Amino acid sequence: MKSIEKNEVVVKKSIRYTEPVKTGIYATGAKHLVKITDDAEEPGRGCVYCGTCVEACTHNLSNPESKTGVFSMEVLYRDSEGNRVLPENEETVFMEKILWINPDECCNCKRCVKMCPQRAIKVTKNPDYHDIGVNLTNSEIINNCLSRASGNSTISSAHLGKFPSKLSEDWIIDAAEILSPQRDHLHEYAGSMDELTLGKRNAKFHCKTPVLDVHMSYGSNSHEAFLARLMACIKLGRPFFTGEGYIHPDMMPAAKHCILQFGSGGYGPWVELDKFAGISMKYGQDAKKGKGGRLQAKKNDIEIALLRCVEALRNLTAPNPQHLQYSIEELPMRVESLRALLGEDKLIGADVYGTAWNFPEIAVALAKAGFDYITVKAGDGSTGAAHIVDMQNRGLNVVYLTHVADLALRREGLREQVSIISEGGILDSFHAFLVLLAGADFTGMGMRTLHPLGCTLCRRCHTGQCAWGITSRPYGTRIDPGVGSEKIVKMIKSFVEDMEGLAAGLGMSSHTDVVGARRFRYHGKDPLLYNTFGKEEIEKQVEEVAVKERFHKIFKTSKDIRFENKDFFSSTLANINGDSLIIDVDADKIDSRSLNVLMKDAVKKGVKKFTLKNVIGQRIIGTGVNAEEINVEGLVGNHSFAFVRNMTVNVVPAKMGKFNVPANAQVGVANTSNPTEMNIAGHVSDLFAAYAVSGTFRVAKSGGVRNLLLMKAGIPREWAKINLEKYAKYTNKQIIEDLLLNYQKRKASLNRMGWHKFIRSQENKLNDRKPPIAIFGLGTERGMGDYFMEYAQGGVGIVLNVVNMENPMGYYICSGMTAGAAYIRGKVTDSQLGVGVRKIDYLTDSDKNLLKKEIDDFLSVFTKIKIDKQYNGKLSVFAELYKNDPEKIFDEFCKIIPVSAGAEKIKSNE
Amino acid sequence: MSTVTKYPGTEISEREFSGGDEGLSPGACGLLAAVGNFKLSALLKSAMCLQYRGRTGAGITLKGIYKDHNFYVFHVMYRDQYKVGELESVIESWGVHIVESHEMVPRRLYYEYDIPVIKKYFVAPPTIDEIRYRETIDSEYFYILKQVTKFNKKFIKDARIFSSSKENGTFLTAFELADTIKIYDIEQFENSDYEACLIHLRWPTSSGRGLWWGPQPISVGEIAGIHNGHLSSDKANAMALEQLGIYLHVGTDSEAIFLEVDYLLRNGYSILDIEWIISRKFPRELENMTEDDQKRFKELVSDPYLKKMKMSGPATSIVMSEDEILGFTDRDHLRSFSIGYNSNVAFMASEQRAIVSAAYFLQENLDDIYDPDAGKVVGFSVKNKKIKKLDYGWKRNEKY
């Protein structure tokens, strides 16, 4: 190519607006005006057509696949006759550069404004969008109606900020003077807030700051934003809350700083859990009241799917409730299960939304259940995706809720057994300090943590188009995690310095003096706040504290348990035979927790194989027990075999004298598990193998309600190999170095391949997973319960129906399933099918191969076991039939799969 | 039990008695304590030099004056003479038996001072079986403690049981020390069998409870304490106690400190532990401690209850719990504190002046007079007028 002599070419430049696509009332119109000044208007600051803005803007809701957003640069080359030619054409004498602006796509994120080297871009509010309506029915209301009428999604994100913060006005903080002097906060003990512990019993996380980050998931945040926040937490000496998307393997060196969140979706491979700092149970969130987490399909890319153990590019909607905890008595059961899993020195927390009337009861229920901390999610909180109505509905004030929770816990004598974290709408150090004075041990700032990374609250988190790379994974490299983390650290330290100053001004020497001191008053117009904090000083001590509550057996440690059962423990452990141990539970000789502790003690002595005899409903069997095989004779209690990995479990009936104990399993058995195989020679109850990650589950008879709920798509092979032992002793510096090194490697491949190729390069890992398989034989007593395989994210469920029940299933089969398949033998009517699935009445060869293997294995396991006369009879008839004519059996199966595997297109939300 | 008798003078207003809703404005106080073998008259005389530090309340606790019998001795003040009967029946409703009661103040003084009705009761506690029947407590002492606390809280506007020990007597007025001595005829005890004495001269500081509630020593059961200062940690201290089921009956920051020290002694914490819990260490001091000490320190201060017992803000406190008397200042030494002792007697006071003059009046040669280091706990125990200086490792009993 011959080079073009520049002086020969006439260059014409212009800035032009694109033509609006639509006119009429449904034309969305530009919410913001985007203007670029030229040199004539602002000499020295005019546009130089460098194209930085084109690169900067990523927002394009009407055409998400487009490479450009608000700005695009068009360059035309013409010859002397005005004909268009190719750029390299030597005839070119005329070049026209057009910078197109499409203001309709602008969301006011200001990336272009801040990146423009000339400051030539001005983004302002468009009066034509905003100046409509009247005071009562303003532009927001009208545009909301129009958006709905256009069929747009009502999902939005971040903090809506419909009202100004109630925390910013009408509060006064006390000050000390003369009578009790202020502290000089240049010295050590003046409001110091650097020696704190999250958790007050055995499990404690030592924190160096009272301002914590909040749960934001990997997936909702880009890799870089997540990493920046994680590193900031390590540097600040505070735990990192992961959100419900687990953490990326590159970040595993920091496991001991991370508190994993278990959301209602239960996403994650759930490995190496004892290396983390703890688990937070997410029960609610202010920004999406009563709703589960959401991740739009677009953001659920291959890498995210691997982490969450789900199929890629499906909308991920976690169910609204935490299905394993519907009521108060299930909370202690859940804690018991998690405690068995994690041990006593790991934190177990609960994230709850501040309810209108019964919040004291909720706080007390959580404390009595044994949680180590409660996170109060109050009004004005933010989120990465929620319906606009949920965000607009302002929750209760964070100071008020903190006060309510603190008082309730104090009355129960449990305040010093549980920490309170309060968050939601904390905008600055003053708010944070108010919350501590109201009784919180810690406060959370989530949204604030994102500002140093670039967040200007354009509220497009859910679209995956964040131009700053905070909530958009492909643009994540716009954030330098190292620099980003430093900025967060600076900001938080500055906030905490303020708080220390405020405490010093109150004459307080440390954080302890601040918590619950309530040295403030409210004198504004909010009646609830005024009545609580404006009228009179709050009593120093609450009356009639239930001081004995803290000695409840729920708070017993394993040391106490060993002491109480020392005879049973020593006589049982004396019976270890090589790597095997038989424990005779003898109905009630040992309770659930003690049995769990005993089995762990036995593992320490080298036991790998357990046989538990005469079990009657003991809970949490096997959870946290690192054994290869557990055989149970009798009835398995609630939450047994939860979280077990690579373990073989067999449950068979017991004969206790003349009594037969059926080999049934109660509620929540095998939840979140990944066993080698699990064979239960009886019925299982509700939520069997819910959140199962991988492994094979065989149930001789039927299952209860919501069996295989949220079954996953299997565990990536790399997770099975992961070992975090070496990181346990890493210093913070070593961890940061490792994190940065891992990131450099990632960035190098990203730069080499580009985002899409980089993501696609992990596709083989998706297919390398072994999804869980569950097969139910069915008993004569009952069929399968409702909601079979609800919300399944992969995996296979088979109902073999060996007893030939005519209509073996309940209602809402596979409702909300996003991947995987159910094979059901027997009649399934359309009205029984759940939402978003369809039934196929024939099987392919691969279906049959899969079924053949599973049926063979099923028969070989259960035909050998004496379950009961009737069942064994039916089973042998079935086996005979299958042996003689397998095709006939296959023909009686139907298959249920999700209808829509893809994502719905995201339309503008406004 | 009681007959309504007419006292001269008008009844004291609720506001004056209880401080009303807002309480009295929160200052300075004078403290003097003596332990061992001493003469009360000489001590009282020396305390006069501290009068300038506080003139709206003076109180005295004398340890040992009621030792010769096994009854609890209540000193009770009533704001309204017509409520005496009603409130006495409240006390009797606890199942106690009032063996004897009499007025503590001569009638003629009612013409001179605005004073409430002040009576003394000799109280026999219920049997242990009866206590178990009424409450989930199986100790006579804690039963009485609980009832007194409840009574004082509930009737805060009308009455206060300001002394409820089997051994000690506490005497409070809202006037100067000389008035207190006169009103209660303290000189009558000159030849009694006392072995310790706390004297407090008050300038009200705490947002506590009025003229008649404010004076110290604050005493409940075998605990009595005097405090000079105002704690910024008062809410944290109160919450720690609340969560342990220990309630304030006066509600001041001072009381919380006294109850904390008593709790710690009862639960087998050593003097050193108590010092660490209440005063803490500067972070730089911590760095210079041995590894074992650091470990123990961390263990103590990371306990959520003990953590909240730290004393922040200006304070000099002298606390008597059973046979032990502990004195200390805050770690920053925002209030003065001196001690002086020999084998016979020990003094603790706000100022050396008071100690030296007490020694002079008593003609005692003290071995040592000095201001203890900031935040150091100094303790003495006394038994039959014999004193022992408590070393750092001393603890009352093994922790249970």
Interface residues (C-beta under 8 A of the other chain):
Chain A: A176 L179 S180 P181 R183 E188 Y189 E195 T197 K200 K204 R410 G413 R415 E416 Q417 L506 G507 M508 S509 S510 T512 D513 V515 G516 A517 R518 R519 E536 K540 Q541 V542 E543 V545 V547
Chain B: D21 S25 P26 G27 K153 T205 G229 H230 L231 S232 S233 D234 K235 A236 A238 M239 A240 L241 E242 Q243 L244 G245 Y247 L248 G251 R280 F282 P283 R284 V301 S302 P304 Y305 K307 K308 K310 S312 G313 P314 R331 D332 L334
